[in-house]
Amino acid sequence: MSLALLAGTLGTLCAFGARALITKLLPNGLPRNLDFSIDSKVLLYSLGISLLATLLFGLMPALQSSRTDRLVVLRDRTDGPSGSTRWYGLRGILVMVQVMLSLIALVGAGLFIHSLRNAQDINPGFEVKHELTMFINLGAERFPQPKAEQFFQDALDRLRALPMIANVGICDHAPFNGGIERTTFTQGADMSDPRNGKATPVFVVKPGFFPAAGMALLRGRDFTDQDDSKGSLVAVINQAAAEQFWPGEDPLGKHLHFLLTTWDVTVVGLVNNAKYLTLGEPPKPIIYFPLKQQFTSAVFVWVRTKGEPNAALNTITSTLKTIDPTVPLNRVITVNELLDQSLAAPRLGAELLGGFGFLALLLAAMGTYGVMSYSVSQRTRELGIRMALGAQRTDVLRLVIAAGMAMVSVGVVVGLGLSTLLAHFLNTLLYGIGIFDAPSFLGTAVLLIVVALLACLVPARRASRVDPMVALRYE
């Protein structure tokens, strides 16, 4: 019990250290909605589990020893059952379980690490490195629409005049922030039944938003200042919307209608697909409206800089304050930081699983080494007899290693099967990862086998060096 208390105390200290380490590993600190404080109830529960595990696993060998036949103990050791015939009994099963759990943790870490690499190669469809956004809500400041429109135009003109600014745009949504969805119908569809329509996100933007966001106008035209409440309703759609509504056809000039409205909207432009909520999602259809036709006073200003966005932040905010110092600028953040936040869950999973995987790997190696060392000590006389009868050291070495690797192989095979199920359940958090990811599965399996082989090699070498005469006198 003293060992359990000591281990529990050390584990508690490690928990505090691990919390600080994980906080530093995350680029933007811990997510706001994640409570990462040390809970006293959790600590007491963990300490109780530590005491229970020590009691349980300490009691089993004690009971085993108390049932040993005294006559067998006093007689020669070879009268007892050989460990090789029972795969080392319960000790072998525990080693298999250790190897299995270690492999699952390592595969999980490998999946998240591989997923993060894939995420870094995904093109979100808009500028990331040199873009920042900020939220302005003129409705909260009770700006009438004409005054709000003038504020937005002044903001664009003054920011575009700054030497460190490449372009500026306005949109009613920020990156990875979703949007309002409307039930959309193509021309000729029966609008009396909503099932004939498609729920499609709609964004509202000012002219010039697409180049400011780093998006490409593939066909047609961008919005202009003439696309106002007096003109015909127009929209720009992305490639996914064109493929959904008119597959294989030219979308320009096509008409869109919306549930509970009398709008007749003409498609005038086509832009590239952009990520809507997450990097791993398939292309989602999006419809863009001009701000003057679908006005909103709450918008995000997208600023594309020529250099590091944070270096121009003070100049940008001071310039906007010259227009109206009473207007607050909220949610000021770079798109790169937003991207990091969207990857916080898989990054945290990779770090936690990587740490647990390393500990599990260490425990599996220690368990394998302990079982093999104990087995060699129990079979010293047997090995001596084998060598006295002509067995070579390589034969003994192969015998011991084969017995140890048999246990490890069973754990690896079962672990690979369970890891496949793990990959299936984690699929929504992974980017570009299938059910069976060869680098993660096979790489970690090879690593585990190599570590286990090294753990078996030390007692195997010791067994191969047994002096037959000493072994025959061994008790």
C-alpha positions, 0 to 999 in steps of 0.5 A: 500500500505504501507503493500505491500511496507513493505512486498516487502522490507522484501521479498527482504531481505529474498531473499538475505538470502535464496541465501546464505542458498541454497549455503551452503546447496549444498555440492559442492556449486552451479553448474557452469552452474547455474547463481544464482545472484540477478537480479534487474529486477526480484526484481522489478517484484516481488515488482510489483506483491506484490503491485498488489496482495495487491491492488487486494485483498484489493480492493475486500473487499472494494468494497464488503463493499461499496455495503452493504445495510445500512439497513441490517447493522443497523438491526440485523446480523442474517438478512444477509446470513449465512456463512455456507450456502455459504461455506464462499464465496470467502474466502473459495475458497481462502483457498481451493486454498492455501491448494491445492498449499501447498499440491503440494509444499509439495508433490514435496519436499517429492518426491525429498527427497524420491528420494535422499534416493533411489539414495543413495541406488543405486549401480553404479556398481563401487567404489565410496567412495575410488576412484578418477579420473584425466585427462591426455592428452598426445596428447596435449603434442605431445607424440608419441604413444610408449612414451605415452604407456610407460608414462601410464605404469610408472604411473600405476607401481609407483602409485600401489607401494604407500602404501595408494593405493589399485589399479590403472586403466586407462580408456578413460572416467570418471564416469557419463561422457558418451562415444563414441557410435558405431553402432554394429552388431552381426555376420551374420547381414546385415551391409549394413543397419545401422538399423540392428545395435545397437548404443553402447557406447565403452570404451577403458581401460588398463589391470587391469582397472576393479578391480581398478574401483571396477567392477567384472569380471563375466566370461572370462578373463581381457585384457592383454599386449598381446592384442595389435595391433599385436593380434586378436581384443578382447573386454569385454562386460557388462551384458546389452550388452550380454542380448541385443546381445545374450539373453539367450546365452553364449557371450564368443567367440561371434563376434562383427562388427562395421559400416564402419570398417572391425573389427572382434572383439571376446568377451573374458570377461563379467563384471557387469553393471555400470551406464553410465550417471545417477544413475536412468538410466536402465542398458546400454550396454557397450563394452570395448576395450584394449588400445593398440588396440584402442589407445587414448592419452587422458585418465582418471586415476582411483585411488582406495585408501585404505582410504580417497581419498583426503588425498592421493591426494598430494602424487598421484600428486607428484608421477605422476610429477616425471615421467614428470613434464610438463604433466598437471593433470586436472579434479582431483575429487573424484567419490563421488564428481562426484556422488554429482554433478549428484544429485545436481538438485534433491537435489536443488529441494528438498531444494527449494520445501521444503522451499516453501512447509513450507511457503505454509503450514504456509499460508494455516494454517493462511488462514484457521484460519483467515476464521474460526475466521471471520466466528465465529465472524459473527455467534456469535449470531447464535451460541448463539441461538443454545446453548440457544435452547439446543445445547452442546459445542461439537455440536458447536465444531463439527459444526465449525470444520466440516465447516473448514475441508470441505474447506480443504478436497476439497483443499487436493483432488484437490491437490493430483490430480495435484500432480500426474501430477507433479510426472509424469513430474518430473519422469526423475529427480526422482530415484525409484519413481512411478507415485503415491508415497504413503509416499510422497502423503499420508504423506503430505496430513495427515500433511496438514490436521493435521495443518489445523485441529489445525487452525480450533480448536482454533476458534472452541473452542472459539465458543463453549465457547460463553455465550448464553446471551452475544451472544443474546445481540451481535451486 
